[in-house]
């Protein structure tokens, strides 16, 4: 059983996968009742890529501003983010993502930990 099989077997997890360096979903698994189709993977890909790009741009801007004031802090690289809204939550940590039903999720922190499982 692979790492994503274990994640989608958890209560409330709809999809888990890995994002490639080009921002596309490189591999993913979905829970048994979640409709497995290309549109689902494309939606996850577009959402993850857009938010990650936005956060990278914001972190770069903050990093550049803090460098001009001789601050030693940096917001780069972006390592993780999480979002919850409507019925779903998503967490991205490194190159991994997990999508879950919000109502069946313990907390967004729990989802973030699941996304980072096995990362050091």
Secondary structure, 3 states (H helix, E strand, C coil): CCHHHHHHCCCCEEEEEEECCCCCEEEEEECCCCCCCHHHHHHHHHHHHHHHHHHHHHHHHHHHHHHHCCCCCCCCCCCEEEEEECCEEEEEECCEEEEEEHHHCCCHHHHHHHHCCCCC
